[in-house]
Amino acid sequence: MTVELQDLLLGITQDDNGSIADKIMDSIYVSYKEAKQTLIRNILFVNRIRDGKLTEFTAFLIQNIPDFKDELLFDIFKFSTSYYLTLLPDFHLVRNLLVMNILNMNDTIKIILQFIREIEDKHKQLRNIVFAIFADLIESTDKENFDYFMNVIMEETMTSDHFMNSTPNDPQSVFNQWIKQFYTKKTFQERQEFQIYMFNHGGHNNDAISALRTDNLALLQEQIASDEIDIDEVVPSSLFEQSYFLKNEPSLIQYAAYFGSVSCFKYLLMNGADLSYVDYNNQTLISYAIASGNLELIRLCEQKGLDFKNALSASAYFWRFDVFSWLIDSGKLFVTSVDSNEKTALDMTAMTNSLKIVEITFQELQTIQTIKDIIATAQDYGALDVYDSLKNKCLMIGL
């Protein structure tokens, strides 16, 4: 049942007019009554790898299923993983639902503030990130708590070694860049306008980067011609990107590939963009092309003879099953292939909860140590469907 549910949720992200959502609502509702945690968990996982494209559907469920909202917020605001940066899209989802007036502002901000207090001592980086995402909404709702956390965080930040010395994509460094800008805004209106701009532009005050997000070729050409940006410049890490994947400072052409911006991609390609650049997570251009699911971009990468080493794990991570099958069927890669981080496709299931990849890869990757490691990782990431599936398979074959 869970595999079918995952397929249905993917279908919603690909359907512009929402007809699939209407057609499957009855079956989704049945699934919810029988296993509501499974539904919520998979909505969050699919939403993470599809840049918030389940926001509208989540809003629909909140409006039509009475207790869905409470269960959703409970799942999001419980600290249960050391990989908290992967949860950034969940916090973005809550903010979007607040801005859409789907969630009650006062009640939800109370939950967020309680969460911040609970993690304040042990997980200050996560506290800072959550505060940054909701800062203007907290200020508009609870000025006293806003002032308290703002003062505490500013004092910690200004006296921290991280404030002056940190790697570019380090979470604290990224937060520092935000708070230094936010702090200069002297009125609530200025701070609110700043936050709205950051969310609308992925946290980047740069027209060229905005052009890549929307495939605005004319704007990109104008920015490069006027030397506003170098063709091989990297995109800084940001708290305001929907995707955790983009925090690793991709190049401009990688960023264009991620958003499926074909015109901008081709322009950068023809003008000599570096195709061999490796981001902070050892990902190359092919991973970003696969993330978009755009077959034209993937074929352009193939024609250029680019390294496909990370392609299989990327297709597993982003649930691009057609690309995954093509890579295997064409003999480009094997189920047992490892990427630049020594991870297999099955490892990726532990991060994104993809049961289809488990079914495809398990038979060839069923060594005891491999499965034990992946089960542990799945538990850490909250990929409980993969966790249960692997545990059951191990019991069946005596591993």
C-alpha positions as CSV (number, residue, x, y, z in Angstrom):
1,M,0.0,0.0,0.0
2,T,2.8,2.4,0.9
3,V,4.5,2.1,-2.6
4,E,1.2,3.0,-4.2
5,L,0.8,6.0,-1.9
6,Q,4.3,7.2,-2.8
7,D,3.4,6.9,-6.5
8,L,0.2,8.9,-5.9
9,L,2.0,11.7,-4.1
10,L,4.6,11.9,-6.9
11,G,1.8,12.2,-9.4
12,I,0.4,15.2,-7.6
13,T,3.7,17.0,-7.9
14,Q,3.7,16.5,-11.6
15,D,0.1,17.6,-12.2
16,D,-0.4,21.3,-12.8
17,N,-4.1,21.5,-12.6
18,G,-4.6,19.3,-9.5
19,S,-6.8,16.7,-11.3
20,I,-4.8,13.8,-9.8
21,A,-5.3,15.2,-6.3
22,D,-9.0,15.3,-6.9
23,K,-9.1,11.8,-8.3
24,I,-7.2,10.1,-5.5
25,M,-8.6,12.0,-2.5
26,D,-10.8,9.1,-1.6
27,S,-8.0,6.6,-1.5
28,I,-5.7,9.0,0.3
29,Y,-8.4,9.5,2.9
30,V,-8.7,5.8,3.4
31,S,-4.9,5.5,3.7
32,Y,-5.0,8.4,6.3
33,K,-7.6,6.7,8.5
34,E,-5.7,3.4,8.4
35,A,-2.2,4.8,8.7
36,K,-2.1,8.5,9.2
37,Q,1.6,8.5,10.2
38,T,2.5,6.8,6.9
39,L,0.7,9.4,4.9
40,I,2.2,12.4,6.7
41,R,5.7,10.9,6.6
42,N,5.5,10.4,2.9
43,I,4.0,13.8,2.2
44,L,7.0,15.3,4.0
45,F,9.6,13.1,2.1
46,V,8.1,13.8,-1.3
47,N,7.7,17.5,-0.5
48,R,11.4,17.6,0.4
49,I,12.6,16.2,-3.0
50,R,10.0,18.2,-5.0
51,D,10.7,21.7,-3.7
52,G,7.5,22.3,-1.9
53,K,5.2,21.1,-4.6
54,L,2.9,19.3,-2.2
55,T,2.1,22.6,-0.3
56,E,-1.3,23.0,-2.0
57,F,-2.2,19.4,-1.5
58,T,-1.2,19.6,2.2
59,A,-3.3,22.7,2.6
60,F,-6.2,20.8,1.0
61,L,-5.8,17.9,3.5
62,I,-5.7,20.4,6.5
63,Q,-8.9,21.9,5.3
64,N,-10.7,18.6,4.8
65,I,-9.4,16.3,7.5
66,P,-10.0,17.7,11.0
67,D,-6.9,16.3,12.9
68,F,-4.5,16.4,10.0
69,K,-3.0,19.7,11.0
70,D,-2.2,18.7,14.6
71,E,-0.5,15.4,13.5
72,L,1.5,17.2,10.8
73,L,2.8,19.9,13.2
74,F,3.6,17.3,15.8
75,D,5.7,15.3,13.2
76,I,7.6,18.4,12.0
77,F,8.3,19.9,15.4
78,K,9.8,16.9,17.2
79,F,13.5,16.8,17.1
80,S,14.3,13.2,16.2
81,T,17.3,13.3,13.8
82,S,20.8,14.4,13.8
83,Y,20.4,15.3,10.2
84,Y,18.3,18.3,10.9
85,L,19.3,20.3,7.9
86,T,17.3,17.8,5.7
87,L,14.3,19.1,7.6
88,L,14.6,22.7,6.2
89,P,11.8,22.0,3.6
90,D,9.5,21.0,6.4
91,F,9.9,24.3,8.1
92,H,9.4,26.1,4.8
93,L,6.2,24.1,4.3
94,V,4.9,25.4,7.7
95,R,5.8,29.0,6.8
96,N,4.1,28.7,3.4
97,L,0.9,27.3,5.1
98,L,1.0,30.2,7.6
99,V,1.4,32.8,4.8
100,M,-1.5,31.2,3.0
101,N,-3.6,31.5,6.2
102,I,-4.1,27.7,6.2
103,L,-2.6,27.5,9.7
104,N,-3.7,29.7,12.6
105,M,-0.8,32.2,13.2
106,N,-1.1,32.5,17.0
107,D,-1.4,28.8,17.7
108,T,1.4,27.8,15.3
109,I,3.8,30.4,16.5
110,K,3.3,29.1,20.0
111,I,4.3,25.6,18.9
112,I,7.3,27.0,17.1
113,L,8.4,29.0,20.2
114,Q,8.0,25.9,22.4
115,F,10.1,23.9,20.0
116,I,12.8,26.6,20.0
117,R,12.9,26.6,23.8
118,E,13.1,22.8,23.9
119,I,16.1,22.7,21.6
120,E,17.8,26.0,22.8
121,D,20.5,24.5,24.9
122,K,21.4,21.3,23.1
123,H,20.9,22.3,19.4
124,K,21.6,26.0,19.0
125,Q,22.2,25.8,15.3
126,L,18.8,24.3,14.7
127,R,17.3,26.9,17.1
128,N,18.9,29.6,15.0
129,I,17.7,28.2,11.7
130,V,14.1,27.9,12.9
131,F,14.2,31.4,14.3
132,A,15.6,32.7,11.0
133,I,12.8,31.1,8.9
134,F,10.0,32.4,11.2
135,A,11.5,35.6,12.6
136,D,9.1,38.1,11.0
137,L,6.1,36.0,11.8
138,I,7.2,35.6,15.4
139,E,7.7,39.4,15.7
140,S,4.3,40.1,14.3
141,T,2.7,37.6,16.8
142,D,4.8,37.7,20.0
143,K,7.1,40.7,20.1
144,E,8.3,39.9,23.6
145,N,9.7,36.5,22.6
146,F,11.0,37.9,19.4
147,D,13.1,40.5,21.3
148,Y,14.3,37.9,23.8
149,F,15.6,35.4,21.2
150,M,16.9,38.1,18.9
151,N,19.0,39.6,21.7
152,V,20.2,36.2,22.9
153,I,21.1,35.0,19.4
154,M,22.8,38.3,18.4
155,E,24.9,38.2,21.6
156,E,26.0,34.6,21.0
157,T,26.6,35.2,17.3
158,M,28.8,38.4,17.8
159,T,31.0,36.6,20.4
160,S,31.3,33.4,18.5
161,D,34.4,32.4,16.6
162,H,32.0,31.3,13.8
163,F,31.1,34.9,13.3
164,M,34.5,35.6,11.7
165,N,35.8,32.2,10.9
166,S,33.8,29.4,9.2
167,T,33.5,27.6,6.0
168,P,31.1,29.1,3.4
169,N,28.5,26.3,3.6
170,D,28.7,25.8,7.3
171,P,25.2,26.2,8.8
172,Q,26.3,28.7,11.4
173,S,28.1,30.7,8.8
174,V,25.0,30.8,6.6
175,F,22.9,31.9,9.6
176,N,25.5,34.6,10.4
177,Q,25.1,36.1,6.9
178,W,21.3,36.2,7.4
179,I,21.3,37.8,10.9
180,K,23.9,40.4,9.9
181,Q,21.5,41.6,7.2
182,F,18.4,41.2,9.2
183,Y,19.8,43.1,12.1
184,T,20.4,46.2,10.0
185,K,16.7,46.5,9.3
186,K,15.4,49.0,11.8
187,T,11.6,48.6,11.5
188,F,9.3,45.7,11.5
189,Q,8.2,46.6,8.0
190,E,11.7,46.6,6.7
191,R,12.4,43.2,8.3
192,Q,9.2,41.7,6.9
193,E,10.0,43.0,3.4
194,F,13.5,41.6,3.7
195,Q,12.2,38.1,4.7
196,I,9.6,38.0,1.9
197,Y,12.3,39.0,-0.6
198,M,14.6,36.3,0.7
199,F,12.0,33.6,0.4
200,N,10.9,34.6,-3.0
201,H,14.5,34.6,-4.3
202,G,15.9,31.6,-2.4
203,G,17.9,34.0,-0.1
204,H,19.9,35.5,-3.0
205,N,20.1,39.2,-3.6
206,N,21.4,38.6,-7.1
207,D,19.6,39.1,-10.4
208,A,21.6,36.5,-12.2
209,I,20.7,33.8,-9.7
210,S,17.1,34.8,-9.9
211,A,17.3,34.5,-13.7
212,L,18.5,30.9,-13.3
213,R,15.5,30.0,-11.1
214,T,13.0,31.2,-13.7
215,D,15.0,30.5,-16.9
216,N,15.1,34.2,-17.7
217,L,17.9,34.1,-20.4
218,A,17.7,37.8,-21.2
219,L,18.4,38.8,-17.6
220,L,21.2,36.3,-17.3
221,Q,22.9,37.6,-20.4
222,E,22.5,41.2,-19.2
223,Q,24.1,40.3,-15.9
224,I,27.1,38.5,-17.4
225,A,27.6,41.1,-20.1
226,S,27.8,43.8,-17.5
227,D,30.3,41.8,-15.4
228,E,27.8,41.6,-12.5
229,I,28.6,37.9,-12.2
230,D,31.3,35.5,-13.5
231,I,30.1,32.6,-15.5
232,D,31.8,30.2,-13.1
233,E,30.7,31.8,-9.9
234,V,29.1,29.6,-7.3
235,V,25.7,30.1,-5.6
236,P,26.1,30.8,-1.9
237,S,24.4,28.5,0.6
238,S,21.1,29.8,1.9
239,L,18.5,29.1,4.6
240,F,15.8,30.2,2.2
241,E,16.2,27.6,-0.5
242,Q,13.5,24.9,-0.5
243,S,16.0,22.2,-1.1
244,Y,18.7,21.0,1.3
245,F,20.6,19.8,-1.8
246,L,21.3,23.4,-2.8
247,K,23.2,24.3,0.4
248,N,26.5,22.9,-1.1
249,E,27.3,25.9,-3.2
250,P,26.6,24.7,-6.8
251,S,28.0,26.5,-9.8
252,L,25.7,28.6,-12.0
253,I,25.3,25.9,-14.5
254,Q,24.5,23.3,-11.8
255,Y,22.0,25.7,-10.3
256,A,20.4,26.2,-13.8
257,A,20.3,22.4,-14.2
258,Y,18.6,21.9,-10.9
259,F,15.7,24.2,-11.8
260,G,15.4,22.7,-15.3
261,S,16.3,26.1,-16.8
262,V,17.1,24.8,-20.3
263,S,17.8,28.1,-22.0
264,C,20.1,29.4,-19.3
265,F,21.8,26.0,-19.1
266,K,22.5,26.0,-22.8
267,Y,23.8,29.6,-22.8
268,L,26.2,28.8,-19.9
269,L,27.3,25.6,-21.7
270,M,28.0,27.4,-25.0
271,N,29.9,30.1,-23.2
272,G,32.4,27.8,-21.6
273,A,31.1,27.2,-18.1
274,D,33.1,24.7,-16.1
275,L,31.4,21.4,-16.4
276,S,33.8,19.6,-14.0
277,Y,33.1,21.7,-10.9
278,V,32.5,19.6,-7.8
279,D,30.3,21.1,-5.0
280,Y,30.8,20.8,-1.2
281,N,29.1,17.4,-1.2
282,N,31.2,16.0,-4.0
283,Q,28.3,16.3,-6.5
284,T,28.9,17.1,-10.2
285,L,26.6,18.6,-12.9
286,I,24.9,15.3,-13.7
287,S,23.4,15.1,-10.1
288,Y,21.8,18.5,-10.6
289,A,20.4,17.6,-14.0
290,I,18.9,14.5,-12.6
291,A,17.4,16.4,-9.7
292,S,15.3,18.4,-12.2
293,G,14.2,15.3,-14.0
294,N,14.7,17.1,-17.4
295,L,15.8,14.5,-19.9
296,E,17.1,17.0,-22.3
297,L,19.6,18.3,-19.8
298,I,20.6,14.7,-18.9
299,R,21.3,13.9,-22.5
300,L,23.3,17.1,-23.0
301,C,25.5,16.0,-20.1
302,E,25.8,12.6,-21.7
303,Q,26.8,14.1,-25.1
304,K,29.5,16.1,-23.3
305,G,30.9,12.9,-21.9
306,L,30.5,14.0,-18.3
307,D,31.2,11.7,-15.4
308,F,28.0,9.7,-14.5
309,K,29.5,8.3,-11.3
310,N,26.9,10.0,-9.1
311,A,24.0,9.6,-11.5
312,L,22.5,6.4,-9.9
313,S,22.5,7.7,-6.4
314,A,21.1,11.0,-7.5
315,S,18.3,9.3,-9.4
316,A,17.5,7.2,-6.3
317,Y,17.7,10.3,-4.0
318,F,15.3,12.3,-6.1
319,W,13.0,9.4,-7.0
320,R,13.7,9.8,-10.7
321,F,12.8,6.2,-11.4
322,D,12.8,6.5,-15.2
323,V,16.3,7.8,-15.1
324,F,17.3,5.1,-12.6
325,S,16.0,2.3,-14.9
326,W,17.7,3.9,-18.0
327,L,21.1,4.0,-16.2
328,I,20.8,0.3,-15.3
329,D,19.3,-0.9,-18.6
330,S,21.8,1.0,-20.7
331,G,24.7,-0.5,-18.7
332,K,26.1,2.9,-17.7
333,L,26.0,1.9,-14.0
334,F,25.1,-1.1,-11.9
335,V,23.0,-1.5,-8.8
336,T,26.2,-2.0,-6.9
337,S,27.8,1.1,-8.2
338,V,29.1,3.6,-5.6
339,D,29.2,7.4,-6.0
340,S,31.8,9.9,-5.0
341,N,30.8,9.6,-1.3
342,E,31.1,5.8,-1.5
343,K,27.3,5.5,-1.3
344,T,25.0,3.2,-3.3
345,A,21.5,3.7,-4.5
346,L,20.2,1.7,-1.6
347,D,22.0,4.1,0.8
348,M,19.9,6.9,-0.7
349,T,16.7,5.1,0.2
350,A,17.7,5.6,3.9
351,M,17.6,9.4,3.3
352,T,14.5,9.7,1.2
353,N,12.3,6.7,2.1
354,S,12.0,5.3,-1.5
355,L,10.5,1.8,-1.3
356,K,10.8,1.3,-5.1
357,I,14.6,1.6,-5.0
358,V,14.6,-1.0,-2.1
359,E,12.8,-3.4,-4.3
360,I,15.1,-2.9,-7.2
361,T,18.4,-3.0,-5.3
362,F,18.0,-5.3,-2.3
363,Q,18.8,-8.6,-3.9
364,E,22.2,-7.4,-5.1
365,L,23.2,-5.4,-1.9
366,Q,22.1,-7.8,0.9
367,T,25.4,-8.1,2.7
368,I,24.9,-8.1,6.5
369,Q,27.0,-5.0,7.2
370,T,25.5,-3.0,4.3
371,I,22.0,-3.7,5.4
372,K,22.7,-3.0,9.0
373,D,24.3,0.3,8.2
374,I,21.4,1.3,6.0
375,I,18.8,0.3,8.5
376,A,20.5,2.5,11.1
377,T,20.6,5.4,8.7
378,A,17.0,5.0,7.8
379,Q,16.1,5.2,11.4
380,D,18.1,8.3,11.9
381,Y,16.5,10.0,8.9
382,G,13.0,9.0,9.9
383,A,12.6,6.8,6.7
384,L,10.5,4.3,8.6
385,D,8.9,2.7,5.6
386,V,12.4,1.7,4.3
387,Y,13.4,0.8,7.8
388,D,10.5,-1.6,8.2
389,S,10.9,-3.0,4.7
390,L,14.6,-3.8,5.2
391,K,14.0,-5.3,8.6
392,N,11.3,-7.6,7.2
393,K,13.4,-8.6,4.2
394,C,16.3,-9.5,6.5
395,L,14.0,-11.6,8.7
396,M,12.7,-13.4,5.6
397,I,16.2,-14.4,4.3
398,G,17.8,-14.9,7.7
399,L,20.2,-12.0,7.6
